[in-house]
Amino acid sequence: MAKLTFSTLQAAALVTAALIAIPLLTVAASLLPGAGSQTWAHLADTVLPSYIASTLYLCVGVGVGTVTIGAAAAWLVTMHDFPGRRMFEWSLVLPLAVPTYVMAYTYTDLLQFVGPVQSWLRTTFALAPGSYWFPDIRTLGGAVVVFTLVLYPYVYLLARSAFLERATGMLDVGRSLGLGPWRRFFRIALPLARPAIAAGAALALMETLADYGAVSYFGVQTFTTGIYRAWFSLGDRQAASQLAAALLGFVGLLLLLEHASRGRARFDVSGSRHAGHLGTRLTGPRAAGAILVCSVPLCGGFLVPAGVLLHMAITSGDAQFGERFIELSRNSFVLAATAAILAVAIAVLLAYAARTARGGLTRHVNRLVGLGYALSGTVIAVGVLLPVTRVDIWLASAIMDMTGRNPGLLLTGGIAALVYAYLVRFLAVSLHTVEANLGKITMSMDDAARSLGHGAATTLWRVHLPMLRGSLLTAGLLVFVEVMKELPATLVMRPFNFDTLATQAYTLASDERLTEASTAALAIVAVGVLPLIFLTREIARSRRER
């Protein structure tokens, strides 16, 4: 086997990144001809300002909410000891198993006028209809709350990793200098965890920008709903592509801000990371406050929607539940596991190539690859279908010329093209996680390995991968759950007679059969919860062993 050198590593990374970037470039290339679309001019004069305002408001609200909840919960469960801490340690990531569109459906059913909450209020307090005020969940503010409850685990996972591996020794120094708990948090722990928190917030915001199901159901006008309207209602693909390009601009700005927030600072892991959890004991009101802070996002983001879905599924769920759902679960699991493994492997390749590169080309390419996470799955699907279909036709013609037999569509006729779309869509999830944690390993370790005669492959295998094991599990976990929940790309690109839990839930919900859709939606949550619990406990165990 040929020796893998640093130059070949970077070349392989560039080729891989180019393959991932092709659908993005395909979408951007559709802007070149006929840029003066009449539909685009109409959108710019009428609804484009509202798209921009709503998108900005949504991003600011979700950014503040996820950072506040995620960082606070991570700090409490990592650096303190209180009743229930070990349970919160893994259960706080459970909202990741709930798709945003499922959360929107369940909270709408729960809080609407004829829902159980308002019905109980009217019955208990003898309130007449229209005589009281109750917040409307189907608003822009309601969308901010829903997205925050679902997406805060991005910040929680990465912030907790940073607190575990960076802050312990420095906090001991701060305590010896007389700093109180709050001053140690704001002056030491928070600055050290800033890159991880920024990476988690960037992932949450890109997921927010790409969502269609929840914002459409709530009637919130964003770039994604505008893309769908221009594409399917107005039939103008050119205008939809221009809106998609504007959305890419939003994401590019977001990534630049996240990168600029790090500045030139470096955050290396010191030997003190082995000190582990400080375990400051909280009692009385402080313990009650910590339990409350951790319980609110867990209940709002997982227990309440899961309970509503379970109630609807038991009382009036899908009558076809049975063998069909075993097949749907298997299809979803195979797609999610395949995409997660490939995404982690590619993320390691790209992140490590950027680390070893002397120039900035690889880093800029990685930023381009990360833009796919902010695009709707349908836009990604079209960007994938255009080039892959051409390759499929060429392959079929070549095989037919050689064998005389028509093999059919090899890529788009199976799950290969769909997995490709998942990688384009969700590679940023694993790439951000791997980059954030690879950046914590001091470059002196690379220099030491190189001085001992190790090349790129052995340095990665023997030095970096053992230190990144928990981070790789986190990256795989995030991609797995995201693919389980993905709806638009699956609807567009799935093979014939190949359905998943997400497509089943969407089909029933779109027909206003929400109680029947609750069975498939609950199955999505259940299938997503099991690997979440397993992997989060595995991450905790691997860190204790280190």
N, C-alpha and C positions, 0 to 999 in steps of 0.2 A: 504494500500500500504506500502510495506516495506520501511524503511528509507534508503535513499541512503547515505552511508558513504564514506569517502575518499578511503578506501581500495576497496570497491565494484566499485567505480568510476574508479579507476585505472585498476581493473580487466576487467571491461567492455571496457575500452579504449584499453587494450592490445589485447582482443579478436577481437575487430573491426579492429585494425591495422593489426592483423594477417590475417584477411580475405582480406584486401586490398593488403597485401604483397604477398599473394599466387601466383598471376600471375608473379610477379617479381622473386620469388623463383623458379617458374616453368621454366622460361627462364634461370636462372642461373644453375638449375639442369641439363639442357641439355648439359652443358659443361663437365659433369663428364665422361660419356663414350666416348671413341674414341677421346680423346683430340688431338691426332696427326693427324688431318685432312690434307690431301694433298692439298686441296683447301686453307686451312688456311695458310699452308707453302708458297704456291704460292702467296697469297695475301700479306703476310708479306715481301716477297722478292721483290715485284713489286709495289703495289699501297698503301700499308699501310703507308709508310712515307708521301705520298702526302695527304692521309686522315687526318693524324695528323696535318700536316702543314696547310692545308686548314681550318680545324676545329678550330685550335688555332687562325689563322688570323681572321676568321669570328667572333669568340667570343670576341677577343680584340677590333675589330672594332665596333661591335654592343654594347659591354659594354661601351666603351668610348662615343659613339654616344647617346645612350639612357640616360646615366647619365647626360651628358652635356645638352641635350635638355630638358629632364624631370625635372631636378632640377632647371634649369634657368627659365623655364616656370612656375613651381610651385612657385618659389620665387617671380616672377613678379606679378602674379595674386593674390597671398596671401597677400603680404606685401606692395603693391603699388596700386595707383588708377590712371587710365589713360583711355582715351576713348576706349570703347569696352571691358573693363576688365570683366564685368559680362557675356558677350557673350563668351569670351575666357575661362572663368571659367568652363563652362560645355562642350563647343565644342572641347576643346583640347583632350578629351577622345574619340572622334569619330573615329579616325583611328583604334581603337580596333575592330570596326565592319567590317573592310576590311580584308579578309583572305590574307595571304602572297602570296598564289598562284594566287589569283585574282589580287593582286597588280602587280605581275610579268607579268601576261598576258597583263594588261592594259598599263604598261609602255613600254613593248616590242612593242605593237601595236603603241604607241604614238611616240616612239623614233627610230623605225627601219628606214631603208633607204627609204622605200616607205611610211613611216608614215607622219602625218601632219606636224610635226616639221621640219624634214629635207626637205620635199617638199616645205614648206614655205620659208626656208632659201635659197634653190636653186632658187626659183622663185623671191624672193625679191632682192637678191644680185647677180643674174645672175651667179651663181656658177655652174661650170661643174661637173658632177659626178667624184669622185676621186680626185678633186682638193682641197678639204678641209678636215680637221680632225674633227671628231665628236665622243664623247665617246660612247663606246659600253656598253649598260646596261646589256647584258648577260655575265657578268664576275663576278669574286669574289668581286671586288669593288662594282659593281652594286647590288650584293646580300646584301652587308653590308648596302648600302643606303636603300634598300627596307625593310630589317628587322628593321632598326633603325626607319624609318618613321611609321611602323606599331606598334612597341613594346615600344616606349618611354612612352606611357600613363601608363604603369606599374609603372615606376619611378615617373611620374607626380602625380598619385593618392596618392601613399604612402608618397612622399615627401611633398605634399601639406597638407596632414593630419598631418604630423609631424610639419610643420611650424605653422599650426593653433594652435596645442595643446601644443607645447613645447616652441616655440621661443619668444612669444610676451613679456612676463614679463622680460626675460633675455635680450632681445633687448632694452627694456626701460632702464635697468641697464647699458648696453653698451653705449647707447646714453648719459646717465648722466656722464659716465666716459670719454666722448670726442671721442669715436670711430666713425669714418665716416661710410657711408653706406657699402662700400666694406669690411672694416675691421670687421664690425658687421656680415656681411654675412659669411666670411671665418673663423672668429675666434669664432663665437657664433652659428649662425643658422646652418651652415653646419655640424659641429661636433655633434650638438644635433640631427640632422636629419639623421645621418650616418646609424643607423640600418635600418630605413625605406628605405633609398636610396639603401642600400646593398640588402635588401629583394626584392625591385622592380627590380634591375639589375639582381639578381639571377633568378627571374621569366622570365625575357626577354631572358636571356642566355639559360635557359632550353628549352624555346620555340624554340629558334634558333637551338639548338642541335637536337631537335625532328623533325624539319621540313623536309619534303621530296619534296613537290610539287614545291616550288620556286627554291630550289637548283638544283633539277633535270631538271627543265625547263631551268635554266641558264647554265647547264652543269658544275656545281661546284661539285667536288668530295669530299664528306664528309663521315663520318661514316654511316649516314642514307642511302645515296645512295649506299654505299658499302653493307649494309645489304640487301637492295632490290635486288641488282645485284647478290649477293651470293645466295639469297633465290630463286628468280624467274628465273634468267638467267642461273646460274650455277647449280641450283637444289640441293645445299648443305646446308641443314638446320643447320648442325653442325657449318660450317664456319659463317653462319649468326648469330648464337647464340653467337659465340666467339666475333664477331664484336659488337654485342649488349652488351656483358659483358664489352668490352673495353669502349663503350659509357657510361655504368653505372659507370665505373671508372672515366671518365671525370666529370660526374655529382657529384659523391661523392667528388672529389677534389674541385669542385666549391662550394659545400655546406660547406665543411670544411673551405675554404677560407672566405666565407661569415660569418660563425660563428666566426672564429678567428678575423675577423675585428672588432667585437664587444668587444673582450677581456672580462674583468670582469666588465666593466662599466655597470651601470644601468641608465635608463632614465625614471624617474617618471614624471607623470603629476602633475603639481602644480596648485594651485587655480587660477593662472594668466591666465590659458587657457580661462577663461571667458572674458578676455579682448577683444578677437576677432581680427578682421582685423585692422592693424595699419593704413592703408589707406594713406601712404605717397604720396602726389599728385605729378604726373609727368606732365610736360608741355614742349612744344617746342620740341627740338631734342631728349630729353630723352623720351618723350611720343612716338615720332615716332619710336625710337629704340625699345621700349617695344612692340609696335604694330608689328614691323617687326619680332622680335624674336618669338612672338606668332603666327604670320600669316604663316611663312614659313613652320613649321611642320604641321600645320592644312591644308594648301593648298596642300602640297606634300603628306601628309598621307591620306587625305580624299577627299578634293574638286576636285582635278585633277582626281584621279581614278574614283570617283563617276560620274564626268562629262563625262569622256570617256565612261563609261559603259552606262550612260543614253543616250548618243548620239547613240551608237551602238544599244541599245535596241529599240530606237524610229525609227531609219532608217532601220534596218534589223535584228530585234530580232527574238526570237523563235516564229514560226507560231502557235505553240500549246498553247500559253499563254491563260489562262482562268481558268476554274474550276480546271484543273490539278494543277495549281500553288497555289490555295487555299488549296488543300490537302497537297501539299509539305510543304507549310508554317506551316500548323497545325501540321504536323508530326515533323518538326524541333522544333517548339515552345514547344510541349509537352515533347520531349526528353530533351531540354535545361532546361526547368523549373524544371522538376523532378530531373535531375542531380544537378542543382544548390542548391535546397532546401536540398537534402541529403548531398551534399558536405559541406555546411555550418554547418549543424547539427553535422556531424562527425568531422569537424575541431574544433568546440567548445569543443566537448568531448575530443579529443586528446590533444588540447592545454591546456585545464583546468586540465586534469589529469597530464600532464607534469609539470604544475605549482605547483600542490599540492604534487607531488611525492618527497619523501626524497632521493631516489636513482636516478641514471641516466638512468635506463633501459627504461622508457617511452620516454625520450628525444631521445635516440638512435633509438628506434622503429619509432618515428616520422620522423627522418632523413631517415630511410629506406623507409617509405611510400612515402616520397617526391621524391624519385628517379624516380617514374613512369612518371613524367612530361617530362623527357628528352628522353623518348623512343618514337619511332615512333608508331603511332596508330596501325599499322599492327602487330608489335611485341607484343604490349599489347593484341591485339585481339587473337593472337595465345596463349599467356600465359593464357588468360581467357578461351578460348575454350577447352583446354586440360582438366583442372580439372572440369569445369562446365558441359562439355559433360558427363563425368563419373557420376556426381551427377544426371544429367538429366536422364540417362539410369537407374540408381538405383531407382530414384523416379518413373519412368514409370513402372518398374518391380514390385515395392512394391504396387503401386496403382492397377495394373492389378491383382496381387495375391489377393488383398483384395476385389476388385469390379468386377473382370472379364472383365473390360473394359480398353482398351489401351488409355491413355490420350494423347499420343504423347509427344513431347519435350516441357515441360512446361517452361523451362528457355531460352534455345537457340531458341525455336520456336517463342518467343515473344520478347519484348523489354527489359526484365529483364536482360539478359546477356549483352546486349548492354549498358544499364545504368551502370551496374557493371564495364564494360570496361571504360566508361567515368569517373567513380569515381577513378579508378586506375590511369587513365591518368591525371586527372585535380584536384585531391584532394590537391596537393601541392599548387595550386593557392590560394584556400581558407585557407589552413593551414598556409602558410607564412603570409598572411594578418592578420589572427586572432592572430597568435603568436606575430607578431610585435606590434600590438596594445594592446594585453593583457599584454605584458611586460612593457607597459607604466604605468600600474596601480600599485601603490606601494603596497608592501606586508603588510603594516600596516593595510590596509583596510580588508584583509583576517583575520588578527589577531584580529581586532576589532569585526568583525562578529562572529568569533569563540568564543570570550570572552562573547558575548551576547547569546550564546547557539545555534547559527545557524549551521546547517550541510553543507555538500558540495552542496547539491541541492539548498537550500534556499540562500546560499551565491552567487552561480552562478546566480540564478534567480533575486534576489533583489539587488545585488551589481554590478556584472560584466556585465550582459547582457544590462542593461540600458546604461552603459557607452560605450558599444561596438556597439551600434545600427548602427552608421554610418559605422563602420568597417565591420559589418556583411552584410550591404547593398553593400558595396564595394566588399566583397568577393563573394557574390551571383551574382553581376553584372559581375565580371570577369569570373566566371565559365559559366554563361549563354551564354556570347558571344563566349567563346572558344568552347562550345559544338555546337553552331550554325555553326561554321566554320569547325568543325572537319570532315575530309574526310576519311583517311585510315581505321580507326576502323569501321566507318559506312559502308563502302563498303564491308568489310569482314563479319560483324556480323549482318547486318540488316536482318529482316525476309523477306521472299518472298513477293513480291509485296508491299514492304514498302520502299519508296524512300523519300529522303529529298532534300532540295535545293542544298546542297553540292554535293550529288551524281549526281543530274541532271546536274549541271554545269560541273562537271568532265567528265561525259559521253560525253557531246557535245564538250568540249574543247579537249578531247583526240582524237576525230575524226576530229580535225582541223576545227571545226565549232565554232570559237571564237565569231563571231557576234551573233550567236544563243545562245551560252552559256552566253552571256552578260545579258540576261533577268533573268536567274536564279541567276547569280552572283550579279546582282543589287538587286534582291529580298533578298539575304542573307544580303547585306549591309543595306537595308531598314528595315528588321525585326530586325536586331541587333541595329540599330540606335535608335529606339523608346524606348526600355528599358534603353539604355545608357542615353538618355536625361532625362527620368523620374527619374531614380535612382540617377543620379548625382545631379539633382535639389533637390531631397528628402534628400540626404546627406547634401547639403548646408543648407537646411531649418532646419534639425534637429540640426545642429551645431549652427545655429543662435539662436534657441530656448534654447539651453543649455547655 
